[in-house]
Amino acid sequence: MPRNSLTFEVCIDTAAGYAACASVVDRIELCSALDVGGLTPCPGLIAAAQESSIPSHVMIRPRAGDFCYDAADQKAMRASIEAVKKAGLAGVVIGASKGDQLDIATLRELVAVAEGLEVTLHRVIDLLPEPLSAMEQAIELGIHRILTSGGAPRAVDGQATLRAMQTAAKGRIEIMVGSGVSFSNLAELAQNTGITSFHASCSTTIPVAEHLHHFGFAKTQKTTDREAVLNFRKTLDSLTT
């Protein structure tokens, strides 16, 4: 349960991220490859999630690129959801599109496989021209939460849409704001959108050795920053006092 009325989720892609978030974060979005927006994590990260007391919601995204999935992709996604259920974790994060709309048939099947887990619709919604219509479809599918930046690359530039979604949701689904969210713009986003659920990476960049870059093993490298996590939590708590 969140420690106050404002919820704090951090996305991580390393086992060390759990230590950086300990006793501070309400929920983890567990991924691999955050540099491409997050992919399905490996079994080792799933095992790390099992050892943590923080509820973990696992990204179900089998590859980088678009969110239009063929039969092979969908089979991999179903298997990943089953693995999350078997591991006893809290939830999954899914999304699929078809043209300029949600892929309802695929999402309905994934939600059915995820029965018993919390389900978040990820930022595929930010690529769609009618986010409010997509939100209504997500509600009908029984999805619990939507992660969104309001259709902009950064949430601070999507505040009008975020507020419209929060108002239209009327408590039927949780709207969680993410993308470029930090302790420095948290108060602005909370005040201007009315949203009470926040998603951030709280990461810092690590210099990449030239030979790693040269051989293609890393373009960038980031790690969850405990200080950034603490600053986010402190700022979030100050908004409720």
C-alpha positions, 0 to 999 in steps of 0.5 A, spaced: 500 500 500 502 507 498 504 510 504 500 516 503 495 518 497 500 519 492 503 513 489 510 512 487 513 507 482 520 507 479 522 503 473 528 499 473 532 494 469 538 492 474 537 487 480 541 493 484 535 497 483 531 494 488 536 496 493 536 503 491 528 503 491 528 500 498 523 502 503 521 508 499 518 506 493 510 503 492 511 499 486 517 497 481 516 496 474 521 491 472 524 491 465 530 490 461 533 495 456 530 501 459 534 505 453 529 503 448 523 504 453 523 497 457 523 490 454 521 483 458 526 482 463 530 476 464 529 470 469 534 473 473 531 479 474 524 476 476 528 472 481 531 478 484 523 481 484 521 475 488 526 477 493 524 484 494 518 486 499 516 492 493 511 489 489 513 488 482 510 489 475 513 486 469 514 489 462 511 484 457 514 487 451 518 482 447 522 486 442 524 493 441 520 497 436 513 498 434 507 495 438 504 491 432 505 484 434 504 478 430 502 471 432 509 469 434 510 475 438 503 474 442 505 467 444 512 470 447 508 475 451 503 470 453 508 465 456 512 471 459 505 473 463 505 466 465 512 466 468 510 472 472 504 469 475 508 463 476 513 467 480 508 470 484 509 477 482 504 483 483 502 485 476 504 486 468 505 492 464 502 491 457 500 494 450 499 493 443 496 497 437 493 496 430 494 502 426 492 508 430 488 504 435 489 499 441 489 492 438 483 490 442 483 482 440 490 482 443 489 486 449 483 482 451 487 475 450 493 478 454 488 480 460 485 474 460 492 470 461 494 475 466 487 474 470 489 475 478 494 480 476 494 487 476 495 490 469 497 496 467 497 499 459 503 502 458 505 508 453 503 505 447 497 510 448 501 516 447 502 514 440 494 514 439 491 520 436 485 519 441 487 517 448 481 518 451 477 513 446 483 508 448 482 509 455 475 507 455 477 501 451 482 500 457 476 500 462 472 496 458 478 490 458 478 491 465 485 494 465 487 497 472 492 503 470 494 507 464 501 509 464 502 516 460 505 522 458 499 525 455 501 524 448 508 528 448 515 525 449 515 528 456 509 529 461 510 536 462 508 538 455 502 533 455 499 536 461 492 538 458 491 531 455 493 528 462 488 533 466 483 531 461 484 523 462 484 524 469 477 528 469 474 523 464 477 517 468 472 519 474 476 513 478 474 508 474 481 507 472 488 509 475 492 514 471 499 514 472 504 520 469 510 518 466 516 520 462 521 525 464 518 526 471 522 528 477 522 531 483 523 538 480 517 538 476 513 533 480 509 539 484 507 542 477 504 536 474 500 534 480 497 541 481 496 542 473 493 535 472 490 532 478 493 526 478 496 522 484 500 516 481 507 518 478 512 514 475 520 515 474 526 512 473 530 516 478 536 514 474 543 517 473 548 516 467 554 512 468 560 514 463 561 508 458 568 506 456 570 507 449 571 500 447 564 498 449 561 503 445 566 502 439 564 494 439 557 496 440 556 493 447 553 500 450 551 506 447 549 509 454 549 506 461 544 508 467 543 506 474 537 507 479 540 513 483 538 512 491 539 520 492 534 521 486 529 516 489 529 519 496 529 526 493 522 524 489 519 521 495 521 527 500 518 532 494 512 527 494 511 527 501 511 534 502 505 535 497 500 531 502 502 535 508 
